[in-house]
Amino acid sequence: MELSNRSLVTQFVIVGFPDLGGYEAFLFLLLSISYLFTLSGNITIITLICTHPQLHVPLYLFVAILSFLETWYTTVTIPKMLTNLLNVKIISYVGCLLQIYFFHSLGITETYLLTAMAFDRYMAICNPLRYPSIMTTVCCFQLAACCWVIGFLGPLTQIILLSRLFFCGSNGIDHIFCDFTPLMNLACSDISLNVTVDFAINSFLLFLAFTCIILSYFKIISTVLKIKTVEGRKKAFSTCGAHLTVVFLFFGSVGFMYVRPIKTNSASYDRIMAVIYSVLTPMCNPIIYSLRNQEIRRALRKRLKSLF
């Protein structure tokens, strides 16, 4: 009997967090607090930047765009994790593909937005005289738009290949949300092409972005080291600290998860890494940018004084 192109499986069951031993309510509370903190932190940063004209410069406009991106990045996965803990584990086939697509699209967009932010710091420190004429507001939004285009085109090939797989057996996804590898493991058809393409695209996109960031900071460090005063070097590096912290958190967790040709780690490892890059890293970003940035702290104090 010839297999049809349509899958027999029309919905999946997300296994989520098995063997919690009665701690579902506690984990639900932690995830809820993390999600609300991430949303409120990012919305606060966006509001501060939009309402304070002195922050309408590329450095902070990129931060506002990143905060906007993070709100949607977390919204794609965390609400489904919460409903999973309420024992609503079913997701439709189309819904699963859409979750994968938007999660990876927003993730790739963030990857290249961080790259654009590195370029902005490179121009500000290495070409300070040309910086105001090159990194205009229009240029900032054009770079951000390119990041969104790359992000939403990036996973299309993988999604198309995934949608052509045949699912006829188990429909239990051994993960905390829909993702490429857990879903491919359920396919009844050959997934060798999917695995190869998945590894190649993820490796290329991450390597290209990370290489651009490393080259930018190599130039930045070389320029900063030529500054004679300690205060001048400290001031130059202070504008890069928050960005570098976010880069290493994001690239580190995503790289360990997605740049591998085959599944070499347990499902428990994948769950832990997924929590890090989908929950903890986005939650840390508002803290990093608010605590390490004097202008945002100053704007926040000014706003709090006006409210209270």
FENWOHU-V587864 format. One record per residue. N is the residue number from 1. PHI is phi in radians with two decimals (none if undefined). OMEGA is omega in whole degrees, 0 to 359 (* if undefined). Layout:
[[N & PHI & OMEGA] [N & PHI & OMEGA]]
This chain:
[[1 & none & 183] [2 & -1.41 & 180] [3 & -1.34 & 177] [4 & -1.42 & 180] [5 & -1.26 & 181] [6 & -1.48 & 180] [7 & -1.28 & 174] [8 & -1.32 & 179] [9 & -1.38 & 180] [10 & -1.85 & 177] [11 & -2.66 & 182] [12 & -2.13 & 176] [13 & -1.99 & 179] [14 & -1.44 & 183] [15 & -1.07 & 176] [16 & 1.29 & 183] [17 & -1.91 & 181] [18 & -1.34 & 174] [19 & 0.99 & 176] [20 & -1.38 & 176] [21 & 1.11 & 177] [22 & 1.53 & 181] [23 & -1.70 & 180] [24 & -1.03 & 182] [25 & -1.13 & 180] [26 & -1.15 & 178] [27 & -1.16 & 177] [28 & -1.03 & 179] [29 & -1.12 & 180] [30 & -1.09 & 179] [31 & -1.12 & 179] [32 & -1.10 & 179] [33 & -1.10 & 179] [34 & -1.07 & 181] [35 & -1.15 & 180] [36 & -1.14 & 178] [37 & -1.13 & 179] [38 & -1.09 & 180] [39 & -1.09 & 184] [40 & -1.15 & 179] [41 & -1.12 & 180] [42 & -1.20 & 178] [43 & -1.14 & 177] [44 & -1.10 & 179] [45 & -1.10 & 179] [46 & -1.07 & 181] [47 & -1.10 & 180] [48 & -1.06 & 182] [49 & -1.20 & 181] [50 & -1.24 & 186] [51 & -1.71 & 179] [52 & -2.08 & 183] [53 & -0.98 & 181] [54 & -1.18 & 179] [55 & -1.68 & 181] [56 & -1.47 & 176] [57 & -2.22 & 186] [58 & -0.88 & 181] [59 & -0.94 & 184] [60 & -1.47 & 174] [61 & -1.13 & 175] [62 & -1.09 & 178] [63 & -1.11 & 179] [64 & -1.12 & 179] [65 & -1.14 & 177] [66 & -1.09 & 178] [67 & -1.13 & 176] [68 & -1.06 & 179] [69 & -1.09 & 182] [70 & -1.12 & 180] [71 & -1.08 & 180] [72 & -1.38 & 179] [73 & -1.02 & 180] [74 & -1.34 & 182] [75 & -1.19 & 179] [76 & -1.16 & 188] [77 & -2.01 & 190] [78 & -1.08 & 178] [79 & -0.99 & 178] [80 & -1.21 & 175] [81 & -1.08 & 181] [82 & -1.17 & 178] [83 & -1.16 & 177] [84 & -1.09 & 178] [85 & -1.22 & 174] [86 & -1.55 & 177] [87 & 1.27 & 172] [88 & -1.80 & 191] [89 & -1.75 & 186] [90 & -1.47 & 173] [91 & -2.40 & 182] [92 & -1.23 & 178] [93 & -1.03 & 179] [94 & -1.14 & 179] [95 & -1.06 & 179] [96 & -1.16 & 178] [97 & -1.10 & 179] [98 & -1.15 & 179] [99 & -1.09 & 178] [100 & -1.07 & 183] [101 & -1.09 & 183] [102 & -1.22 & 179] [103 & -1.08 & 181] [104 & -1.32 & 177] [105 & -1.06 & 180] [106 & -1.20 & 177] [107 & -1.14 & 178] [108 & -1.17 & 177] [109 & -1.03 & 179] [110 & -1.12 & 178] [111 & -0.98 & 183] [112 & -1.45 & 172] [113 & -1.20 & 175] [114 & -1.11 & 176] [115 & -1.17 & 177] [116 & -1.11 & 178] [117 & -1.16 & 176] [118 & -1.15 & 177] [119 & -1.12 & 178] [120 & -1.06 & 179] [121 & -1.16 & 177] [122 & -1.08 & 180] [123 & -1.15 & 183] [124 & -1.16 & 185] [125 & -1.64 & 184] [126 & -1.57 & 179] [127 & -2.33 & 186] [128 & -1.10 & 181] [129 & -1.28 & 181] [130 & -1.56 & 185] [131 & -0.94 & 183] [132 & -1.08 & 182] [133 & -1.47 & 180] [134 & -1.62 & 183] [135 & -1.54 & 176] [136 & -1.46 & 177] [137 & -1.06 & 179] [138 & -1.09 & 179] [139 & -1.08 & 179] [140 & -1.03 & 181] [141 & -1.24 & 176] [142 & -1.16 & 177] [143 & -1.10 & 179] [144 & -1.11 & 179] [145 & -1.11 & 177] [146 & -1.09 & 178] [147 & -1.09 & 179] [148 & -1.15 & 179] [149 & -1.12 & 178] [150 & -1.05 & 181] [151 & -1.08 & 185] [152 & -1.47 & 173] [153 & -1.59 & 187] [154 & -0.90 & 186] [155 & -1.56 & 184] [156 & -1.04 & 181] [157 & -1.06 & 180] [158 & -1.13 & 180] [159 & -1.16 & 179] [160 & -1.10 & 178] [161 & -1.13 & 179] [162 & -1.14 & 182] [163 & -1.21 & 180] [164 & -1.58 & 178] [165 & -1.28 & 182] [166 & -1.84 & 180] [167 & -1.97 & 185] [168 & -2.38 & 184] [169 & -1.99 & 180] [170 & -1.12 & 178] [171 & -2.03 & 180] [172 & -1.62 & 180] [173 & -1.47 & 185] [174 & -1.45 & 182] [175 & -2.78 & 181] [176 & -1.65 & 171] [177 & -2.79 & 180] [178 & -1.22 & 177] [179 & -2.62 & 186] [180 & -1.00 & 187] [181 & -1.09 & 179] [182 & -1.05 & 180] [183 & -1.32 & 179] [184 & -1.10 & 180] [185 & -1.14 & 180] [186 & -1.62 & 186] [187 & -1.25 & 176] [188 & -1.55 & 181] [189 & -1.71 & 183] [190 & -1.19 & 183] [191 & -1.98 & 183] [192 & -1.05 & 178] [193 & -1.13 & 179] [194 & -1.06 & 181] [195 & -1.11 & 180] [196 & -1.13 & 180] [197 & -1.14 & 179] [198 & -1.03 & 180] [199 & -1.12 & 183] [200 & -1.14 & 182] [201 & -1.17 & 180] [202 & -1.07 & 180] [203 & -1.13 & 182] [204 & -1.12 & 183] [205 & -1.11 & 180] [206 & -1.22 & 181] [207 & -1.13 & 180] [208 & -1.07 & 181] [209 & -1.14 & 183] [210 & -1.16 & 177] [211 & -1.10 & 178] [212 & -1.08 & 179] [213 & -1.15 & 180] [214 & -1.09 & 179] [215 & -1.10 & 178] [216 & -1.07 & 182] [217 & -1.33 & 172] [218 & -1.11 & 177] [219 & -1.15 & 180] [220 & -1.07 & 181] [221 & -1.09 & 179] [222 & -1.06 & 180] [223 & -1.25 & 183] [224 & -1.14 & 180] [225 & -1.14 & 178] [226 & -1.45 & 177] [227 & -1.23 & 189] [228 & -1.33 & 185] [229 & -1.58 & 177] [230 & -1.12 & 180] [231 & -1.11 & 179] [232 & -1.16 & 178] [233 & -1.15 & 180] [234 & -1.11 & 179] [235 & -1.13 & 180] [236 & -1.14 & 181] [237 & -1.23 & 184] [238 & -1.10 & 180] [239 & -1.35 & 183] [240 & -1.84 & 188] [241 & -1.02 & 182] [242 & -1.10 & 181] [243 & -1.12 & 180] [244 & -1.09 & 179] [245 & -1.07 & 179] [246 & -1.13 & 180] [247 & -1.03 & 183] [248 & -1.20 & 176] [249 & -1.12 & 185] [250 & -1.24 & 183] [251 & -1.16 & 180] [252 & -1.09 & 183] [253 & -1.22 & 181] [254 & -1.18 & 180] [255 & -1.07 & 179] [256 & -1.11 & 184] [257 & -1.52 & 193] [258 & -1.90 & 181] [259 & -1.63 & 176] [260 & -2.72 & 186] [261 & -1.24 & 180] [262 & -2.40 & 177] [263 & -1.33 & 183] [264 & -2.00 & 183] [265 & -2.09 & 182] [266 & -1.28 & 178] [267 & -1.12 & 179] [268 & -1.13 & 177] [269 & -1.07 & 180] [270 & -1.08 & 178] [271 & -1.12 & 181] [272 & -1.09 & 179] [273 & -1.12 & 179] [274 & -1.13 & 177] [275 & -1.12 & 181] [276 & -1.12 & 186] [277 & -1.50 & 180] [278 & -1.79 & 182] [279 & -2.12 & 188] [280 & -1.24 & 181] [281 & -1.09 & 176] [282 & -1.07 & 179] [283 & -1.21 & 181] [284 & -1.32 & 186] [285 & -1.02 & 177] [286 & -1.06 & 179] [287 & -1.14 & 182] [288 & -1.07 & 184] [289 & -1.30 & 180] [290 & -1.46 & 183] [291 & -1.44 & 185] [292 & -1.68 & 183] [293 & -2.04 & 184] [294 & -1.13 & 183] [295 & -1.12 & 179] [296 & -1.21 & 176] [297 & -1.09 & 180] [298 & -1.13 & 179] [299 & -1.15 & 179] [300 & -1.17 & 178] [301 & -1.10 & 179] [302 & -1.10 & 180] [303 & -1.19 & 179] [304 & -1.13 & 178] [305 & -1.11 & 180] [306 & -1.23 & 179] [307 & -1.43 & 184] [308 & -2.08 & *]]
